[in-house]
Amino acid sequence: MSDRLYSWLAWSLFALALLILALGLTLWSPDMGLYLTFALVAAPFAVVGALVASRQPHNHIGWLFLVFAVVAAFVSFGDRYASYALVEHPGSLPGGDWVAWLSSGIWHPAFGFFVFAFLLFPDGRLPSARWRPVAWIAAANYFMGGVLGLLWGPLFGEFFPYAEPPFRLPGYFVVDVAFGVFLVCNFGLLALSAVSLVLRLRRAAGVERQQLKWFVYAVSLFSLVAPSSVLILGDGRLLVILLPLVPAAAGVAILKHRLFDIDVVINRTLVYGLLTASLAAVYLGGVAITQFGFRFLTGQEQQSQLAVVASTLVIAALFTPLRRRIQELIDRRFYRRKYDAARTVEVFSVRLREETDLEALSEDLVSVVNETMQPAHASLWRREPGGGR
């Protein structure tokens, strides 16, 4: 198949995902929460998948993103269609039960997208032949998940409690066991695929290492925020906002990784993440301590504005010095080579102001270049007063 045909196929799948989402919009109603959730998931994966698949058609990551986008788009459309045909306007559209049944069935194996994305990133190939059994087990597990999603009533009821599935397995104990096996294998495969990603990052060098840093950064950020989103906010609002970071980071890593320095992004995330957490702890602790002292001295229970003002002033005073200390800690712990290079240049700049011997200064300059830049060869040409070198 020619590259032009690959490109046509990639953009056709992209157009299909957008068409399915547009069809869902034609069935607009006030209750569009699930539709919008899946639409926000599908759209960025469709864009990145089309860009990668059209430019690098032999990289399976692009096609994986496109298929996932089409599935997510159909699930969003299926929810809208079934709700419109069976609840909001009964009998207005045919086949509401069938659309709901198909949407439920194809979504469960879609969880395998994350496993295969971790296993195949960034070049679309497995890390080594030893990971081939993991890929086959994953394929079998998510095929079983698709069958259970189509034929087992409880799974169907999670998505579409108002619909009646055309087919349903009897409530045998073995079906419950099969679903338990599916869940255990799902989490196990996710963990194994994440391990493969970390191992590939540790062995990688050059371009591949930079690509993996982008992807691992986005996945790690999403994984850290996901539990707090559910536990603190009680829902997955942040998940929908942060999940598009995964395809965005993958697209940058595969297509434009040279345009941005991922190390700077990671560094700033670590620094300002720790800074925000530290200042929040200082603020809450300051308010609590001040409130306690106020109640102890006055015996009153009302909230004191003095506590808020005092804590705000403390945070304003701490911001810059605390940011510098955290930056130094992060550089020393995770960016030791760059930190040492910066310290070397700083020491040389002091020596430069005090040194008067040109020969000694030339030797120091070459030494600093060798230590910080680590070139294959370094030499200094100095123009003599008479014009020579």
C-alpha positions as CSV (number, residue, x, y, z in Angstrom):
1,M,0.0,0.0,0.0
2,S,1.4,3.4,-1.0
3,D,2.0,6.3,1.5
4,R,-0.8,8.3,-0.3
5,L,-3.3,5.5,0.3
6,Y,-2.2,5.2,4.0
7,S,-2.7,9.0,4.4
8,W,-6.2,8.8,2.7
9,L,-7.1,5.9,5.1
10,A,-5.9,7.8,8.2
11,W,-7.8,11.0,7.4
12,S,-10.9,8.9,6.4
13,L,-10.9,7.4,9.9
14,F,-10.5,10.8,11.4
15,A,-13.5,12.1,9.3
16,L,-15.5,9.0,10.4
17,A,-14.8,9.8,14.1
18,L,-15.9,13.4,13.6
19,L,-19.0,12.4,11.6
20,I,-20.1,10.0,14.4
21,L,-19.6,12.8,17.0
22,A,-21.6,15.2,14.7
23,L,-24.5,12.8,14.4
24,G,-24.6,12.6,18.2
25,L,-24.9,16.4,18.3
26,T,-28.0,16.3,16.2
27,L,-29.7,14.5,19.0
28,W,-29.1,17.3,21.5
29,S,-30.8,17.3,24.9
30,P,-30.0,18.9,28.3
31,D,-28.6,15.6,29.5
32,M,-25.4,15.4,27.4
33,G,-22.9,14.6,30.1
34,L,-21.7,11.2,29.0
35,Y,-21.8,12.2,25.3
36,L,-19.5,15.2,26.0
37,T,-17.2,13.1,28.2
38,F,-16.5,10.6,25.4
39,A,-16.4,13.3,22.7
40,L,-13.7,15.1,24.6
41,V,-11.8,11.8,24.8
42,A,-12.3,10.9,21.2
43,A,-11.4,14.2,19.5
44,P,-7.7,14.6,20.6
45,F,-7.0,11.0,19.9
46,A,-8.5,11.3,16.4
47,V,-6.4,14.4,15.6
48,V,-3.1,13.0,16.9
49,G,-3.8,9.6,15.4
50,A,-4.5,11.1,11.9
51,L,-1.3,13.2,12.0
52,V,0.9,10.3,13.1
53,A,-0.7,7.7,10.8
54,S,-0.6,9.9,7.7
55,R,3.1,10.9,8.2
56,Q,4.4,7.7,9.7
57,P,2.0,5.0,8.4
58,H,4.2,2.1,9.6
59,N,4.1,3.3,13.2
60,H,1.2,1.4,14.8
61,I,0.7,4.1,17.4
62,G,-1.2,6.3,15.0
63,W,-3.6,3.6,13.9
64,L,-4.1,2.6,17.5
65,F,-5.1,6.2,18.4
66,L,-7.5,6.4,15.4
67,V,-9.3,3.1,16.3
68,F,-9.6,4.2,19.9
69,A,-11.0,7.6,18.8
70,V,-13.6,5.9,16.5
71,V,-14.7,3.5,19.3
72,A,-15.0,6.4,21.9
73,A,-16.9,8.4,19.3
74,F,-19.3,5.5,18.7
75,V,-19.9,5.0,22.4
76,S,-20.7,8.7,22.8
77,F,-23.1,8.5,19.9
78,G,-24.6,5.2,21.2
79,D,-25.4,6.8,24.5
80,R,-27.1,9.7,22.9
81,Y,-29.0,7.6,20.3
82,A,-30.2,5.1,22.9
83,S,-31.3,7.7,25.4
84,Y,-33.1,9.7,22.7
85,A,-34.8,6.6,21.2
86,L,-35.7,4.9,24.4
87,V,-36.2,7.5,27.1
88,E,-36.6,11.0,25.8
89,H,-38.6,10.3,22.6
90,P,-39.7,6.6,22.8
91,G,-40.3,5.1,19.4
92,S,-38.9,8.1,17.5
93,L,-35.8,6.2,16.2
94,P,-35.4,2.5,15.4
95,G,-32.9,0.1,17.0
96,G,-32.2,1.9,20.3
97,D,-31.6,-1.4,22.1
98,W,-29.2,-2.6,19.3
99,V,-27.1,0.6,19.3
100,A,-26.9,0.5,23.1
101,W,-25.9,-3.2,23.0
102,L,-23.1,-2.6,20.4
103,S,-21.8,0.5,22.3
104,S,-21.5,-1.5,25.5
105,G,-19.8,-4.4,23.8
106,I,-17.1,-2.4,22.0
107,W,-16.1,-0.2,24.9
108,H,-14.9,-2.9,27.3
109,P,-12.1,-4.2,25.0
110,A,-11.1,-0.5,24.3
111,F,-9.4,-0.6,27.7
112,G,-6.7,-2.6,25.9
113,F,-5.8,0.5,24.0
114,F,-3.7,1.7,27.0
115,V,-1.9,-1.6,27.3
116,F,-0.9,-1.7,23.6
117,A,0.0,2.0,23.6
118,F,2.4,1.4,26.5
119,L,3.9,-1.7,24.9
120,L,4.3,-0.2,21.4
121,F,5.4,3.4,22.1
122,P,7.2,5.2,20.4
123,D,8.1,3.2,17.2
124,G,5.0,0.9,17.1
125,R,7.0,-2.2,17.9
126,L,7.3,-4.4,21.1
127,P,10.4,-3.7,23.3
128,S,11.6,-7.3,22.5
129,A,10.3,-10.7,21.5
130,R,9.9,-11.6,25.2
131,W,6.9,-9.2,25.4
132,R,5.1,-11.1,22.7
133,P,3.2,-13.4,25.1
134,V,2.0,-10.3,27.0
135,A,0.6,-8.9,23.8
136,W,-1.2,-12.2,23.0
137,I,-2.6,-12.5,26.5
138,A,-3.8,-8.9,26.3
139,A,-5.5,-9.6,22.9
140,A,-7.3,-12.7,24.4
141,N,-8.3,-10.8,27.6
142,Y,-9.9,-7.9,25.8
143,F,-11.6,-10.2,23.3
144,M,-13.2,-11.9,26.3
145,G,-14.1,-8.4,27.6
146,G,-15.9,-7.6,24.4
147,V,-17.8,-10.9,24.5
148,L,-18.8,-10.2,28.2
149,G,-19.8,-6.7,27.3
150,L,-22.1,-7.9,24.6
151,L,-23.6,-10.9,26.3
152,W,-23.6,-10.3,30.0
153,G,-26.4,-8.3,31.5
154,P,-24.8,-6.6,34.5
155,L,-22.1,-5.0,32.3
156,F,-24.7,-3.8,29.9
157,G,-26.8,-2.4,32.8
158,E,-23.8,-0.2,33.9
159,F,-24.1,1.9,30.7
160,F,-27.7,1.5,29.6
161,P,-30.0,0.6,32.6
162,Y,-33.0,1.8,30.5
163,A,-32.3,-0.5,27.6
164,E,-33.0,-4.2,27.0
165,P,-30.0,-6.1,25.4
166,P,-31.0,-8.3,22.4
167,F,-28.8,-11.1,23.7
168,R,-28.0,-12.0,27.3
169,L,-26.1,-14.9,28.9
170,P,-27.8,-16.6,31.8
171,G,-26.6,-15.6,35.2
172,Y,-24.2,-18.5,35.7
173,F,-21.5,-18.4,38.3
174,V,-18.9,-19.0,35.7
175,V,-19.8,-15.7,34.0
176,D,-19.1,-13.9,37.2
177,V,-15.8,-15.6,37.5
178,A,-14.9,-14.7,33.9
179,F,-15.6,-11.1,34.6
180,G,-13.4,-11.2,37.7
181,V,-10.6,-12.8,35.6
182,F,-11.1,-10.0,33.0
183,L,-10.7,-7.3,35.7
184,V,-7.6,-8.9,37.3
185,C,-5.9,-9.4,34.0
186,N,-6.8,-5.9,33.0
187,F,-5.0,-4.3,35.9
188,G,-2.1,-6.8,35.7
189,L,-1.6,-6.1,32.0
190,L,-1.7,-2.3,32.7
191,A,1.0,-2.8,35.3
192,L,3.1,-5.0,33.0
193,S,2.8,-2.6,30.1
194,A,3.8,0.3,32.3
195,V,6.8,-1.6,33.4
196,S,7.8,-2.2,29.8
197,L,7.6,1.5,29.2
198,V,9.9,2.3,32.1
199,L,12.3,-0.4,31.1
200,R,12.4,0.9,27.6
201,L,13.1,4.4,28.9
202,R,16.0,3.2,31.1
203,R,17.6,1.5,28.1
204,A,16.9,4.2,25.5
205,A,19.2,6.9,24.3
206,G,19.1,9.9,22.0
207,V,15.9,10.6,20.1
208,E,14.0,7.6,21.5
209,R,14.8,8.6,25.1
210,Q,13.4,12.1,24.5
211,Q,10.3,10.7,22.9
212,L,9.7,8.4,25.8
213,K,10.2,11.2,28.3
214,W,7.3,13.1,26.7
215,F,5.0,10.1,26.8
216,V,6.0,9.0,30.3
217,Y,5.6,12.6,31.6
218,A,2.0,12.8,30.3
219,V,1.0,9.3,31.6
220,S,2.6,9.9,35.0
221,L,0.8,13.3,35.4
222,F,-2.5,11.7,34.4
223,S,-1.9,8.7,36.8
224,L,-1.1,11.0,39.7
225,V,-4.1,13.3,39.3
226,A,-6.6,10.5,38.5
227,P,-7.0,9.2,42.1
228,S,-7.1,12.6,43.6
229,S,-9.8,13.7,41.1
230,V,-12.0,10.8,42.1
231,L,-11.3,10.9,45.9
232,I,-11.4,14.7,46.3
233,L,-13.9,15.9,43.7
234,G,-16.0,12.7,43.8
235,D,-16.0,12.3,40.0
236,G,-13.7,12.2,36.9
237,R,-13.9,15.8,35.8
238,L,-10.1,16.2,35.9
239,L,-9.6,12.9,34.1
240,V,-11.5,14.2,31.0
241,I,-9.4,17.4,31.1
242,L,-6.0,15.6,31.5
243,L,-6.5,12.6,29.3
244,P,-5.9,14.6,26.1
245,L,-2.4,15.3,27.5
246,V,-1.6,11.7,26.6
247,P,-2.2,11.9,22.8
248,A,-0.8,15.4,22.8
249,A,2.4,14.3,24.4
250,A,2.6,11.3,22.1
251,G,2.1,13.5,19.0
252,V,4.8,15.9,20.1
253,A,7.1,13.0,20.9
254,I,6.7,11.3,17.6
255,L,6.5,14.3,15.3
256,K,8.0,17.4,16.9
257,H,10.1,16.3,19.9
258,R,13.0,18.5,18.8
259,L,11.0,21.7,19.1
260,F,10.6,21.5,22.8
261,D,12.8,20.6,25.8
262,I,10.9,18.1,27.8
263,D,13.5,18.3,30.6
264,V,12.5,22.0,31.2
265,V,8.8,21.0,31.3
266,I,9.4,18.2,33.8
267,N,11.6,20.5,35.9
268,R,9.0,23.2,36.1
269,T,6.3,20.7,36.9
270,L,8.3,19.3,39.8
271,V,9.3,22.7,41.1
272,Y,5.9,24.4,40.9
273,G,4.0,21.2,42.0
274,L,6.1,21.0,45.2
275,L,5.9,24.8,45.6
276,T,2.1,24.8,45.4
277,A,1.8,21.9,47.8
278,S,4.2,23.5,50.3
279,L,2.4,26.9,50.1
280,A,-1.0,25.3,50.5
281,A,0.2,23.4,53.6
282,V,1.7,26.6,55.0
283,Y,-1.6,28.5,54.3
284,L,-3.9,25.9,55.8
285,G,-1.6,25.3,58.8
286,G,-1.3,29.1,59.4
287,V,-5.0,29.6,59.2
288,A,-5.7,26.7,61.6
289,I,-3.0,27.8,64.1
290,T,-4.1,31.4,64.0
291,Q,-7.8,30.4,64.4
292,F,-6.9,28.2,67.3
293,G,-5.0,31.0,69.0
294,F,-7.8,33.4,68.4
295,R,-10.4,31.1,70.0
296,F,-8.0,30.3,72.9
297,L,-7.5,34.0,73.7
298,T,-11.0,35.3,73.0
299,G,-13.2,32.3,73.4
300,Q,-15.1,33.2,70.2
301,E,-15.8,30.6,67.5
302,Q,-16.3,32.9,64.5
303,Q,-13.7,32.9,61.7
304,S,-11.1,35.6,62.0
305,Q,-10.1,37.5,58.9
306,L,-6.8,38.1,60.6
307,A,-5.9,34.4,60.2
308,V,-6.4,34.6,56.4
309,V,-4.5,37.9,56.0
310,A,-1.6,36.7,58.1
311,S,-1.3,33.4,56.2
312,T,-1.5,35.2,52.9
313,L,1.3,37.6,53.9
314,V,3.4,34.6,55.1
315,I,2.9,32.9,51.7
316,A,3.9,36.1,49.8
317,A,7.1,36.3,51.8
318,L,8.0,32.7,51.4
319,F,7.2,32.3,47.7
320,T,10.5,33.4,46.2
321,P,13.0,31.9,48.7
322,L,11.0,28.7,48.9
323,R,10.9,28.5,45.1
324,R,14.7,28.9,44.9
325,R,15.3,26.2,47.5
326,I,13.0,23.7,45.8
327,Q,14.6,24.5,42.4
328,E,18.0,23.9,43.9
329,L,16.8,20.6,45.5
330,I,15.3,19.4,42.2
331,D,18.4,20.3,40.2
332,R,20.6,18.6,42.7
333,R,18.5,15.5,42.9
334,F,17.3,14.9,39.3
335,Y,19.5,17.1,37.1
336,R,22.9,16.6,38.8
337,R,25.0,17.0,35.7
338,K,23.4,20.3,34.7
339,Y,23.5,21.4,38.3
340,D,27.3,20.7,38.5
341,A,27.8,22.4,35.2
342,A,26.0,25.5,36.4
343,R,28.1,25.5,39.6
344,T,31.3,25.2,37.6
345,V,30.4,28.1,35.3
346,E,29.5,30.2,38.4
347,V,32.9,29.5,40.0
348,F,34.6,30.3,36.7
349,S,32.8,33.6,36.4
350,V,34.1,34.6,39.9
351,R,37.6,33.5,38.9
352,L,37.3,35.4,35.6
353,R,36.8,38.7,37.4
354,E,39.9,38.1,39.6
355,E,42.4,36.4,37.2
356,T,45.0,38.5,35.4
357,D,47.2,35.8,33.9
358,L,46.0,35.2,30.3
359,E,47.7,31.8,30.1
360,A,46.1,30.6,33.3
361,L,42.7,32.0,32.2
362,S,42.9,30.2,28.8
363,E,43.6,26.9,30.6
364,D,40.7,27.5,32.9
365,L,38.4,28.2,30.1
366,V,39.3,25.1,28.2
367,S,38.9,23.1,31.4
368,V,35.4,24.5,32.1
369,V,34.3,23.8,28.5
370,N,35.5,20.2,28.8
371,E,33.8,19.7,32.2
372,T,30.5,21.3,31.3
373,M,30.0,20.5,27.6
374,Q,32.0,17.3,27.5
375,P,33.0,17.7,23.8
376,A,35.2,15.2,21.9
377,H,37.9,17.8,21.6
378,A,38.3,21.4,22.8
379,S,41.0,23.9,22.0
380,L,41.3,27.7,22.3
381,W,42.7,30.0,19.6
382,R,43.8,33.3,20.9
383,R,44.5,36.3,18.7
384,E,48.0,37.8,19.5
385,P,48.5,41.6,19.5
386,G,50.5,41.2,16.2
387,G,47.6,39.5,14.4
388,G,48.8,35.9,14.8
389,R,47.2,33.1,16.7
